[in-house]
């Protein structure tokens, strides 16, 4: 009996062990935590892509069915209203600026499937004019760099580009003379504006102590002249046509640095050896969008006028009284000497309101009565400041 008892026990233990094996096998087949997370991520990615493509299709069909496709392809007021709504409804943690950029590129891609817009800007790539063009038109547009501000105007005037982007005013340095003077030379219109927060950085391939030359465009050097005088007093400042050109020089020339954007640093494989060196921390540049479109009234608009009045005492005072009489806020005035033998000045005026509003129409009619020459450059929606 003892033997029988001893032979059964191992058999029962083996049976119990065998019964446990399938359970152990089931545990081994359970997905690991990382595998489950990866599967969930892939499923979310597919869902997000499907929704983005559906949203693009809705936008494309809306454009194609529009009786005025050109007006829908360029509608800055509607775009900005959409971006405000997206930012307001975004619960986070996705940053508001990231959400806005996703929609900017989605709209740009949808429009490019209907009609590709060619936009001329002061290049090369990653100049601030290029960044302003991306903010308004997205990267699916045909963004065409040119070498001068005059060339931007020429491209639009000849019909080689639908729109052009040109800097018109800076909160630190004021007017951009090259842009304003072109309005006196070519019959182009302002159909929008882009306000871009400008941060300037010192870029180089080596340490700050080895820098003996600093390149940039005149406006950029001017906007950080105090910082440069205080921190780089021995470096020679050299003006070039754009901040992007400056970055290209800093990439290849020993001892050279550039004042340019962070994007220019990435594009040219440069180090940012000093960040945000602009003297005014609220440094904003306003860019004009030039083209043939005539945006509709939004209730938050600007109007620009080119004015020549008789060259005599009191003429300017009497002309500007039209704004006071009609309750219009004149926000900017610049003067330019007339070209040629005639003495006198032309004035660039910028004021609040739209040319279709009765008060603005009255003011313009009064200005025209006193003018030797008056040209309406355009009414357009005010732009928000892009950061």
HUPE-V866268 format. One record per residue. N is the residue number from 1. RES is the residue in three letters. OMEGA is omega in whole degrees, -180 to 180 (999 if undefined). BURIAL is + if it has 24 or more other ideal C-beta (glycine too) atoms within 12 Angstrom, else -. Layout:
n:res:omega:burial
N:RES:OMEGA:BURIAL
N:RES:OMEGA:BURIAL
This chain:
n:res:omega:burial
1:UNK:-179:-
2:UNK:-179:-
3:UNK:-179:-
4:UNK:-180:-
5:UNK:-177:-
6:UNK:-179:-
7:UNK:-179:-
8:UNK:-174:-
9:UNK:178:-
10:UNK:180:-
11:UNK:179:-
12:UNK:179:-
13:UNK:179:-
14:UNK:179:-
15:UNK:180:-
16:UNK:179:-
17:UNK:179:-
18:UNK:180:-
19:UNK:-179:-
20:UNK:-174:-
21:UNK:179:-
22:UNK:179:-
23:UNK:179:-
24:UNK:180:-
25:UNK:179:-
26:UNK:179:-
27:UNK:-178:-
28:UNK:-177:-
29:UNK:179:-
30:UNK:-180:-
31:UNK:176:-
32:UNK:-177:-
33:UNK:180:-
34:UNK:180:-
35:UNK:179:-
36:UNK:180:-
37:UNK:179:-
38:UNK:178:-
39:UNK:178:-
40:UNK:179:-
41:UNK:-180:-
42:UNK:179:-
43:UNK:178:-
44:UNK:179:-
45:UNK:180:-
46:UNK:-180:-
47:UNK:180:-
48:UNK:180:-
49:UNK:179:-
50:UNK:-180:-
51:UNK:178:-
52:UNK:179:-
53:UNK:175:-
54:UNK:-180:-
55:UNK:178:-
56:UNK:179:+
57:UNK:178:-
58:UNK:-180:-
59:UNK:-179:+
60:UNK:-180:+
61:UNK:177:-
62:UNK:178:-
63:UNK:-176:+
64:UNK:-179:-
65:UNK:-177:-
66:UNK:176:-
67:UNK:179:-
68:UNK:-175:-
69:UNK:-177:-
70:UNK:-179:-
71:UNK:179:-
72:UNK:178:+
73:UNK:176:+
74:UNK:-180:+
75:UNK:-173:+
76:UNK:-179:+
77:UNK:179:+
78:UNK:179:+
79:UNK:-178:+
80:UNK:177:+
81:UNK:177:-
82:UNK:-178:+
83:UNK:177:+
84:UNK:180:-
85:UNK:179:-
86:UNK:-179:+
87:UNK:-179:+
88:UNK:-177:-
89:UNK:-180:-
90:UNK:-177:-
91:UNK:-177:-
92:UNK:7:-
93:UNK:177:-
94:UNK:-180:-
95:UNK:-178:-
96:UNK:-178:-
97:UNK:178:-
98:UNK:177:-
99:UNK:-180:+
100:UNK:-177:+
101:UNK:177:+
102:UNK:-179:+
103:UNK:176:+
104:UNK:-177:+
105:UNK:177:+
106:UNK:178:+
107:UNK:180:+
108:UNK:-180:+
109:UNK:179:+
110:UNK:-179:+
111:UNK:-180:+
112:UNK:178:+
113:UNK:178:-
114:UNK:178:+
115:UNK:180:-
116:UNK:178:-
117:UNK:176:+
118:UNK:-175:+
119:UNK:179:+
120:UNK:179:+
121:UNK:177:+
122:UNK:-176:+
123:UNK:1:+
124:UNK:178:+
125:UNK:178:+
126:UNK:164:+
127:UNK:179:+
128:UNK:174:+
129:UNK:176:+
130:UNK:179:+
131:UNK:177:+
132:UNK:179:+
133:UNK:178:+
134:UNK:-179:+
135:UNK:-177:+
136:UNK:-171:+
137:UNK:-178:+
138:UNK:-173:+
139:UNK:175:+
140:UNK:174:+
141:UNK:177:+
142:UNK:-177:+
143:UNK:-170:+
144:UNK:179:+
145:UNK:173:+
146:UNK:-168:+
147:UNK:-178:-
148:UNK:175:+
149:UNK:177:+
150:UNK:180:+
151:UNK:175:+
152:UNK:180:+
153:UNK:-180:+
154:UNK:-180:+
155:UNK:179:+
156:UNK:-178:+
157:UNK:-180:-
158:UNK:-179:-
159:UNK:178:-
160:UNK:177:-
161:UNK:178:+
162:UNK:-179:+
163:UNK:174:+
164:UNK:179:+
165:UNK:-180:+
166:UNK:177:+
167:UNK:-176:+
168:UNK:-176:+
169:UNK:177:+
170:UNK:-176:+
171:UNK:177:+
172:UNK:-172:+
173:UNK:-179:+
174:UNK:-170:-
175:UNK:170:+
176:UNK:-170:+
177:UNK:-177:+
178:UNK:-180:+
179:UNK:-177:+
180:UNK:-179:+
181:UNK:180:+
182:UNK:177:+
183:UNK:177:+
184:UNK:-173:+
185:UNK:-176:-
186:UNK:-177:+
187:UNK:178:-
188:UNK:-177:+
189:UNK:171:+
190:UNK:-180:+
191:UNK:177:+
192:UNK:176:+
193:UNK:176:+
194:UNK:176:+
195:UNK:-173:+
196:UNK:175:+
197:UNK:-173:+
198:UNK:172:+
199:UNK:-177:+
200:UNK:-178:+
201:UNK:174:+
202:UNK:-175:+
203:UNK:178:+
204:UNK:177:+
205:UNK:-177:+
206:UNK:-178:-
207:UNK:-177:-
208:UNK:-178:-
209:UNK:-179:-
210:UNK:-177:-
211:UNK:176:+
212:UNK:176:-
213:UNK:178:+
214:UNK:-177:+
215:UNK:169:+
216:UNK:176:+
217:UNK:-174:+
218:UNK:-178:+
219:UNK:-180:+
220:UNK:178:+
221:UNK:179:+
222:UNK:-177:+
223:UNK:176:+
224:UNK:-175:+
225:UNK:-180:+
226:UNK:179:-
227:UNK:-179:+
228:UNK:179:+
229:UNK:-177:-
230:UNK:-171:-
231:UNK:-179:-
232:UNK:-172:+
233:UNK:-177:-
234:UNK:-178:-
235:UNK:178:+
236:UNK:-179:-
237:UNK:-175:+
238:UNK:-178:+
239:UNK:175:-
240:UNK:-171:+
241:UNK:-179:+
242:UNK:178:+
243:UNK:178:+
244:UNK:175:+
245:UNK:178:+
246:UNK:-180:+
247:UNK:178:+
248:UNK:177:+
249:UNK:-180:+
250:UNK:-180:+
251:UNK:-171:+
252:UNK:-172:-
253:UNK:179:+
254:UNK:178:-
255:UNK:-178:-
256:UNK:173:+
257:UNK:-180:+
258:UNK:168:+
259:UNK:-173:+
260:UNK:-177:+
261:UNK:175:+
262:UNK:179:+
263:UNK:177:+
264:UNK:177:+
265:UNK:-180:+
266:UNK:-176:-
267:UNK:-176:+
268:UNK:177:+
269:UNK:180:-
270:UNK:174:+
271:UNK:170:+
272:UNK:-175:+
273:UNK:172:+
274:UNK:-175:+
275:UNK:171:-
276:UNK:-176:-
277:UNK:177:+
278:UNK:-178:+
279:UNK:179:+
280:UNK:-178:+
281:UNK:178:-
282:UNK:-175:-
283:UNK:-177:+
284:UNK:173:+
285:UNK:177:+
286:UNK:179:+
287:UNK:174:+
288:UNK:169:+
289:UNK:-179:+
290:UNK:-178:+
291:UNK:-176:+
292:UNK:-178:-
293:UNK:175:+
294:UNK:-177:+
295:UNK:179:+
296:UNK:179:-
297:UNK:178:-
298:UNK:-173:+
299:UNK:178:-
300:UNK:-168:-
301:UNK:170:+
302:UNK:173:+
303:UNK:179:+
304:UNK:-177:+
305:UNK:171:+
306:UNK:-170:+
307:UNK:170:+
308:UNK:-179:+
309:UNK:178:+
310:UNK:-179:-
311:UNK:-176:-
312:UNK:-177:-
313:UNK:175:-
314:UNK:-176:-
315:UNK:-180:-
316:UNK:180:+
317:UNK:-179:-
318:UNK:180:-
319:UNK:-177:+
320:UNK:178:+
321:UNK:178:-
322:UNK:180:+
323:UNK:179:+
324:UNK:-178:-
325:UNK:-175:-
326:UNK:175:+
327:UNK:-178:-
328:UNK:-178:+
329:UNK:175:-
330:UNK:-172:+
331:UNK:-175:-
332:UNK:174:+
333:UNK:178:+
334:UNK:180:+
335:UNK:178:-
336:UNK:174:+
337:UNK:177:-
338:UNK:177:-
339:UNK:177:-
340:UNK:-174:-
341:UNK:-177:-
342:UNK:177:-
343:UNK:180:-
344:UNK:-174:-
345:UNK:165:+
346:UNK:-178:+
347:UNK:172:+
348:UNK:-179:+
349:UNK:178:+
350:UNK:-178:+
351:UNK:-178:+
352:UNK:179:+
353:UNK:-178:+
354:UNK:-176:+
355:UNK:179:+
356:UNK:-180:-
357:UNK:-178:+
358:UNK:-179:-
359:UNK:179:+
360:UNK:178:+
361:UNK:178:-
362:UNK:-180:-
363:UNK:180:+
364:UNK:178:+
365:UNK:178:-
366:UNK:176:+
367:UNK:-177:+
368:UNK:179:-
369:UNK:-177:-
370:UNK:-171:+
371:UNK:165:+
372:UNK:178:-
373:UNK:175:-
374:UNK:180:+
375:UNK:176:+
376:UNK:-178:+
377:UNK:176:+
378:UNK:170:+
379:UNK:-172:+
380:UNK:180:+
381:UNK:174:+
382:UNK:180:+
383:UNK:174:+
384:UNK:180:+
385:UNK:176:-
386:UNK:-179:+
387:UNK:999:-
